[in-house]
Amino acid sequence: MEADQGAAVCARTLAPADLRLTAAELGAAFLGGTTLASLAAAGLVEELRAGALARVTAAFRADREPFYPGGWAFPAY
């Protein structure tokens, strides 16, 4: 992916992968609440290039943790 002045282009690459993970782990990191580093510690993500896990974990972090006001304290009506 390349971005410049508000425009982004995403293209297939022939470069080797930096991480090995499934769509489930990628989705968990994308939605927030867990990190790829914690999933790697659980054996669910494999780092294939040194330093890649730390960079990707940082890239998926946000200023705020996700919050869902559901459950017993906030019932869905």
Sequence and secondary structure as in RCSB ss.txt:
>XXXX:A:sequence
MEADQGAAVCARTLAPADLRLTAAELGAAFLGGTTLASLAAAGLVEELRAGALARVTAAFRADREPFYPGGWAFP
AY
>XXXX:A:secstr
 EEETTEEE     S  SEE  HHHHHHHHHSSS HHHHHHTTS EE STTHHHHHHHHT  SS      SSSS 
  
